[in-house]
Amino acid sequence: MKTYSVRAKRWEHGWELHIDGLGVTQSDDLDDAETMVRDYISLDLGVPPESFAVEITPEPQHEPHAS
């Protein structure tokens, strides 16, 4: 089974989900990220959403430095 790696990057309106080798989609929160990624890949490649694995890795959050 093919596994797609996804980098989740936080932004002010939710999460950008960078799917390795395919593209980018978005999600309001990480709880919905896998569903959004599966929908994107399924539609883009024309394959069933249960025919592949998804591995989502959130990028570390950078806190602003206090002055």
N, CA, C and O atoms as CSV, one atom per row, in Angstrom:
chain,resi,resn,atom,element,x,y,z
A,1,MET,N,N,0.847,-1.181,0.000
A,1,MET,CA,C,0.000,0.000,0.000
A,1,MET,C,C,0.890,1.240,0.000
A,1,MET,O,O,1.845,1.327,0.772
A,2,LYS,N,N,0.579,2.178,-0.850
A,2,LYS,CA,C,1.326,3.432,-0.948
A,2,LYS,C,C,1.008,4.307,0.267
A,2,LYS,O,O,-0.141,4.399,0.701
A,3,THR,N,N,2.048,4.945,0.805
A,3,THR,CA,C,1.881,5.894,1.906
A,3,THR,C,C,2.254,7.283,1.421
A,3,THR,O,O,3.324,7.475,0.844
A,4,TYR,N,N,1.388,8.240,1.650
A,4,TYR,CA,C,1.644,9.640,1.293
A,4,TYR,C,C,2.059,10.399,2.543
A,4,TYR,O,O,1.367,10.368,3.560
A,5,SER,N,N,3.192,11.080,2.456
A,5,SER,CA,C,3.687,11.908,3.561
A,5,SER,C,C,3.124,13.310,3.414
A,5,SER,O,O,3.101,13.881,2.324
A,6,VAL,N,N,2.674,13.847,4.530
A,6,VAL,CA,C,2.054,15.171,4.541
A,6,VAL,C,C,2.696,16.008,5.637
A,6,VAL,O,O,2.800,15.575,6.785
A,7,ARG,N,N,3.129,17.221,5.270
A,7,ARG,CA,C,3.631,18.187,6.261
A,7,ARG,C,C,2.488,19.146,6.567
A,7,ARG,O,O,1.940,19.776,5.662
A,8,ALA,N,N,2.133,19.255,7.835
A,8,ALA,CA,C,1.079,20.184,8.251
A,8,ALA,C,C,1.728,21.444,8.792
A,8,ALA,O,O,2.477,21.400,9.769
A,9,LYS,N,N,1.434,22.579,8.147
A,9,LYS,CA,C,1.995,23.868,8.555
A,9,LYS,C,C,0.869,24.762,9.065
A,9,LYS,O,O,-0.114,25.009,8.365
A,10,ARG,N,N,1.030,25.241,10.293
A,10,ARG,CA,C,0.020,26.104,10.926
A,10,ARG,C,C,0.044,27.472,10.272
A,10,ARG,O,O,1.110,28.004,9.960
A,11,TRP,N,N,-1.133,28.036,10.065
A,11,TRP,CA,C,-1.277,29.425,9.632
A,11,TRP,C,C,-2.502,29.991,10.328
A,11,TRP,O,O,-3.220,29.251,11.000
A,12,GLU,N,N,-2.753,31.265,10.188
A,12,GLU,CA,C,-3.770,31.920,11.017
A,12,GLU,C,C,-5.186,31.383,10.832
A,12,GLU,O,O,-6.023,31.581,11.712
A,13,HIS,N,N,-5.485,30.714,9.723
A,13,HIS,CA,C,-6.830,30.202,9.474
A,13,HIS,C,C,-6.940,28.687,9.592
A,13,HIS,O,O,-7.978,28.114,9.260
A,14,GLY,N,N,-5.882,28.035,10.059
A,14,GLY,CA,C,-5.927,26.581,10.199
A,14,GLY,C,C,-4.596,25.937,9.855
A,14,GLY,O,O,-3.545,26.344,10.352
A,15,TRP,N,N,-4.655,24.920,8.992
A,15,TRP,CA,C,-3.459,24.158,8.631
A,15,TRP,C,C,-3.349,24.013,7.119
A,15,TRP,O,O,-4.328,23.691,6.446
A,16,GLU,N,N,-2.152,24.253,6.590
A,16,GLU,CA,C,-1.826,23.919,5.207
A,16,GLU,C,C,-1.300,22.493,5.227
A,16,GLU,O,O,-0.453,22.154,6.055
A,17,LEU,N,N,-1.790,21.662,4.331
A,17,LEU,CA,C,-1.404,20.261,4.289
A,17,LEU,C,C,-0.656,20.001,2.984
A,17,LEU,O,O,-1.268,19.871,1.924
A,18,HIS,N,N,0.667,19.927,3.070
A,18,HIS,CA,C,1.535,19.767,1.906
A,18,HIS,C,C,1.745,18.278,1.641
A,18,HIS,O,O,2.478,17.607,2.368
A,19,ILE,N,N,1.100,17.771,0.599
A,19,ILE,CA,C,1.148,16.349,0.258
A,19,ILE,C,C,2.338,16.129,-0.668
A,19,ILE,O,O,2.377,16.650,-1.783
A,20,ASP,N,N,3.301,15.355,-0.197
A,20,ASP,CA,C,4.550,15.137,-0.924
A,20,ASP,C,C,4.295,14.655,-2.352
A,20,ASP,O,O,3.705,13.596,-2.571
A,21,GLY,N,N,4.750,15.452,-3.314
A,21,GLY,CA,C,4.663,15.083,-4.715
A,21,GLY,C,C,3.323,15.330,-5.384
A,21,GLY,O,O,3.182,15.065,-6.578
A,22,LEU,N,N,2.330,15.833,-4.647
A,22,LEU,CA,C,1.006,16.027,-5.244
A,22,LEU,C,C,0.498,17.456,-5.192
A,22,LEU,O,O,0.085,18.000,-6.216
A,23,GLY,N,N,0.519,18.069,-4.027
A,23,GLY,CA,C,-0.042,19.405,-3.926
A,23,GLY,C,C,-0.332,19.794,-2.494
A,23,GLY,O,O,0.213,19.224,-1.549
A,24,VAL,N,N,-1.208,20.783,-2.356
A,24,VAL,CA,C,-1.516,21.344,-1.034
A,24,VAL,C,C,-3.021,21.485,-0.900
A,24,VAL,O,O,-3.704,21.895,-1.838
A,25,THR,N,N,-3.531,21.143,0.274
A,25,THR,CA,C,-4.917,21.414,0.625
A,25,THR,C,C,-4.917,22.039,2.018
A,25,THR,O,O,-3.853,22.247,2.600
A,26,GLN,N,N,-6.081,22.336,2.551
A,26,GLN,CA,C,-6.160,23.014,3.850
A,26,GLN,C,C,-7.186,22.337,4.743
A,26,GLN,O,O,-8.081,21.632,4.278
A,27,SER,N,N,-7.030,22.571,6.037
A,27,SER,CA,C,-7.959,22.059,7.036
A,27,SER,C,C,-8.055,23.070,8.171
A,27,SER,O,O,-7.074,23.731,8.510
A,28,ASP,N,N,-9.252,23.186,8.758
A,28,ASP,CA,C,-9.424,24.100,9.891
A,28,ASP,C,C,-8.639,23.621,11.104
A,28,ASP,O,O,-8.081,24.429,11.846
A,29,ASP,N,N,-8.595,22.294,11.305
A,29,ASP,CA,C,-7.848,21.749,12.442
A,29,ASP,C,C,-7.268,20.388,12.059
A,29,ASP,O,O,-7.628,19.818,11.029
A,30,LEU,N,N,-6.380,19.883,12.887
A,30,LEU,CA,C,-5.707,18.622,12.580
A,30,LEU,C,C,-6.648,17.422,12.671
A,30,LEU,O,O,-6.374,16.381,12.073
A,31,ASP,N,N,-7.744,17.549,13.404
A,31,ASP,CA,C,-8.700,16.446,13.503
A,31,ASP,C,C,-9.310,16.109,12.138
A,31,ASP,O,O,-9.655,14.956,11.879
A,32,ASP,N,N,-9.442,17.110,11.272
A,32,ASP,CA,C,-10.026,16.917,9.944
A,32,ASP,C,C,-8.973,16.723,8.853
A,32,ASP,O,O,-9.324,16.492,7.696
A,33,ALA,N,N,-7.698,16.813,9.200
A,33,ALA,CA,C,-6.627,16.807,8.200
A,33,ALA,C,C,-6.599,15.522,7.371
A,33,ALA,O,O,-6.487,15.589,6.147
A,34,GLU,N,N,-6.695,14.377,8.001
A,34,GLU,CA,C,-6.610,13.125,7.238
A,34,GLU,C,C,-7.747,13.011,6.225
A,34,GLU,O,O,-7.531,12.568,5.096
A,35,THR,N,N,-8.944,13.403,6.618
A,35,THR,CA,C,-10.079,13.362,5.694
A,35,THR,C,C,-9.840,14.281,4.502
A,35,THR,O,O,-10.103,13.900,3.361
A,36,MET,N,N,-9.346,15.483,4.761
A,36,MET,CA,C,-9.078,16.432,3.675
A,36,MET,C,C,-8.011,15.894,2.727
A,36,MET,O,O,-8.144,16.008,1.509
A,37,VAL,N,N,-6.952,15.307,3.288
A,37,VAL,CA,C,-5.871,14.752,2.469
A,37,VAL,C,C,-6.381,13.572,1.645
A,37,VAL,O,O,-6.084,13.476,0.454
A,38,ARG,N,N,-7.135,12.687,2.259
A,38,ARG,CA,C,-7.679,11.531,1.527
A,38,ARG,C,C,-8.602,11.975,0.392
A,38,ARG,O,O,-8.548,11.415,-0.703
A,39,ASP,N,N,-9.441,12.970,0.643
A,39,ASP,CA,C,-10.318,13.495,-0.409
A,39,ASP,C,C,-9.498,14.074,-1.557
A,39,ASP,O,O,-9.794,13.820,-2.724
A,40,TYR,N,N,-8.468,14.852,-1.227
A,40,TYR,CA,C,-7.620,15.477,-2.249
A,40,TYR,C,C,-6.954,14.411,-3.117
A,40,TYR,O,O,-7.035,14.464,-4.344
A,41,ILE,N,N,-6.295,13.444,-2.476
A,41,ILE,CA,C,-5.569,12.407,-3.221
A,41,ILE,C,C,-6.543,11.568,-4.048
A,41,ILE,O,O,-6.273,11.267,-5.211
A,42,SER,N,N,-7.652,11.200,-3.463
A,42,SER,CA,C,-8.642,10.379,-4.146
A,42,SER,C,C,-9.157,11.067,-5.412
A,42,SER,O,O,-9.245,10.445,-6.471
A,43,LEU,N,N,-9.492,12.339,-5.298
A,43,LEU,CA,C,-9.980,13.081,-6.461
A,43,LEU,C,C,-8.880,13.321,-7.483
A,43,LEU,O,O,-9.116,13.200,-8.685
A,44,ASP,N,N,-7.683,13.658,-7.022
A,44,ASP,CA,C,-6.564,13.966,-7.926
A,44,ASP,C,C,-6.134,12.738,-8.728
A,44,ASP,O,O,-5.850,12.841,-9.921
A,45,LEU,N,N,-6.087,11.581,-8.075
A,45,LEU,CA,C,-5.569,10.374,-8.720
A,45,LEU,C,C,-6.662,9.414,-9.202
A,45,LEU,O,O,-6.376,8.455,-9.919
A,46,GLY,N,N,-7.895,9.669,-8.814
A,46,GLY,CA,C,-8.988,8.799,-9.214
A,46,GLY,C,C,-8.931,7.418,-8.578
A,46,GLY,O,O,-9.236,6.409,-9.213
A,47,VAL,N,N,-8.532,7.394,-7.304
A,47,VAL,CA,C,-8.430,6.127,-6.573
A,47,VAL,C,C,-9.320,6.191,-5.329
A,47,VAL,O,O,-9.626,7.280,-4.843
A,48,PRO,N,N,-9.740,5.024,-4.809
A,48,PRO,CA,C,-10.555,5.042,-3.586
A,48,PRO,C,C,-9.761,5.585,-2.388
A,48,PRO,O,O,-8.564,5.320,-2.273
A,49,PRO,N,N,-10.414,6.339,-1.500
A,49,PRO,CA,C,-9.713,6.943,-0.364
A,49,PRO,C,C,-9.138,5.933,0.628
A,49,PRO,O,O,-8.269,6.285,1.425
A,50,GLU,N,N,-9.604,4.691,0.592
A,50,GLU,CA,C,-9.068,3.675,1.509
A,50,GLU,C,C,-7.947,2.848,0.865
A,50,GLU,O,O,-7.473,1.880,1.459
A,51,SER,N,N,-7.522,3.230,-0.355
A,51,SER,CA,C,-6.520,2.442,-1.082
A,51,SER,C,C,-5.078,2.870,-0.806
A,51,SER,O,O,-4.152,2.348,-1.425
A,52,PHE,N,N,-4.880,3.813,0.115
A,52,PHE,CA,C,-3.540,4.299,0.436
A,52,PHE,C,C,-3.489,4.711,1.904
A,52,PHE,O,O,-4.520,4.897,2.551
A,53,ALA,N,N,-2.276,4.848,2.409
A,53,ALA,CA,C,-2.064,5.307,3.786
A,53,ALA,C,C,-1.629,6.774,3.769
A,53,ALA,O,O,-1.082,7.266,2.782
A,54,VAL,N,N,-1.884,7.452,4.874
A,54,VAL,CA,C,-1.522,8.864,5.015
A,54,VAL,C,C,-0.743,9.030,6.313
A,54,VAL,O,O,-1.159,8.543,7.364
A,55,GLU,N,N,0.385,9.718,6.231
A,55,GLU,CA,C,1.197,10.009,7.423
A,55,GLU,C,C,1.360,11.524,7.527
A,55,GLU,O,O,2.056,12.136,6.717
A,56,ILE,N,N,0.716,12.122,8.527
A,56,ILE,CA,C,0.728,13.574,8.706
A,56,ILE,C,C,1.697,13.948,9.814
A,56,ILE,O,O,1.621,13.426,10.927
A,57,THR,N,N,2.609,14.860,9.495
A,57,THR,CA,C,3.586,15.337,10.472
A,57,THR,C,C,3.426,16.848,10.646
A,57,THR,O,O,3.770,17.611,9.744
A,58,PRO,N,N,2.909,17.285,11.791
A,58,PRO,CA,C,2.812,18.727,12.036
A,58,PRO,C,C,4.202,19.335,12.225
A,58,PRO,O,O,5.047,18.769,12.918
A,59,GLU,N,N,4.427,20.486,11.605
A,59,GLU,CA,C,5.690,21.193,11.815
A,59,GLU,C,C,5.659,21.850,13.187
A,59,GLU,O,O,4.602,22.275,13.654
A,60,PRO,N,N,6.821,21.933,13.834
A,60,PRO,CA,C,6.872,22.586,15.153
A,60,PRO,C,C,6.407,24.038,15.064
A,60,PRO,O,O,6.678,24.736,14.087
A,61,GLN,N,N,5.716,24.465,16.085
A,61,GLN,CA,C,5.257,25.863,16.166
A,61,GLN,C,C,6.389,26.722,16.717
A,61,GLN,O,O,7.050,26.349,17.686
A,62,HIS,N,N,6.601,27.858,16.099
A,62,HIS,CA,C,7.632,28.777,16.585
A,62,HIS,C,C,6.949,29.892,17.369
A,62,HIS,O,O,6.121,30.635,16.841
A,63,GLU,N,N,7.312,29.982,18.615
A,63,GLU,CA,C,6.772,31.047,19.464
A,63,GLU,C,C,7.595,32.313,19.261
A,63,GLU,O,O,8.821,32.243,19.166
A,64,PRO,N,N,6.937,33.471,19.194
A,64,PRO,CA,C,7.710,34.718,19.096
A,64,PRO,C,C,8.584,34.912,20.328
A,64,PRO,O,O,8.180,34.595,21.447
A,65,HIS,N,N,9.766,35.427,20.111
A,65,HIS,CA,C,10.684,35.681,21.227
A,65,HIS,C,C,10.274,36.928,21.974
A,65,HIS,O,O,9.977,37.953,21.360
A,66,ALA,N,N,10.255,36.853,23.282
A,66,ALA,CA,C,9.953,38.026,24.103
A,66,ALA,C,C,11.161,38.936,24.139
A,66,ALA,O,O,12.298,38.473,24.226
A,67,SER,N,N,10.912,40.228,24.072
A,67,SER,CA,C,12.025,41.199,24.096
A,67,SER,C,C,12.267,41.700,25.485
A,67,SER,O,O,13.159,42.520,25.699
